[in-house]
Amino acid sequence: MAGLLDPLAVAAEAAAQLCAAAGVERIDVGVVLGSGWKPAADELAAAGEVLVRLACDRLPGFVRPTALGHGSEVVVLRVPAVGDGASRVVALLTGRTHAYEGVELWRTVHGVRTLAAAGARAVVLTNAAGGLAEGMRVGQPVVICDHINFTARTPLVGADFVNMVDAYSPRLRALVHKLEPGLDEAVYAMMPGPQYETPAEIGMLRVLGVGLVGMSTVYETIALRAADVEVLGLSLVTNLAAGVTGEPLDHDEVLEAGARAARECGALLAKVVRNL
Ligand code: HPA
């Protein structure tokens, strides 16, 4: 925590300002777009009516993401829902702030805490990941079933003993599988980054049963579970993990895979959001 600053109070203020700017009482569903998922925002926006589009640093507590491939907007949409006929207010964060950008950890979860404070009961966290499970292919979306926090850090401060069993909502995972049969599930490992892993590190993760590796998502899941918000985690496999192909890893490759898979991922996101 930064001095006397209370991150939850800053998130509550950001949530109030976001709802006022969008002209809504609350946000129903949040979506965080990881690297490579930004083009999917257009597919999602086309599925609804844009209520407001704000540079996220216009809201208290937000900083502009610095990683290439990340947007820096919050977009609030009204999306028609399937089933009960009611529409859903969806807030889309087009980028995220990572711990490797050198910020205090509360900043990395400020976006999702703002969504929670604005009333979101479910948040979809997307990311780009290296795939290391047998048979994984570039461009494949994978449902996260659990995670390993390899950073030895947490965004929580104080004696907040949050349950992490079923952190990735079994209900939401079942819903995604019903909507899009055939998706794989895997355990996601968060590494501190920003350097990619060594082949030896990937070998270690494989022994531990990890199928996806990345540098985000885990802190947001922890913060959302602390706020009792349901989490759905979706990774896009943008590359095979270090040492799998024998080729060096490259951030451009990650972004290109995202751009190529944008339509499919956007359509998947739109389907999920409309059915949440
Ligand atoms: N490792 C870590 N983070 C990543 C990777 C990777 O291979 N691909 C995309 N994000």
Residues whose N, C-alpha, C, O or C-beta is under 5 A from the ligand:
A	BS01	HPA	A128 A129 G130 Y196 E197 V213 G214 M215 T238 A241 A242 V254
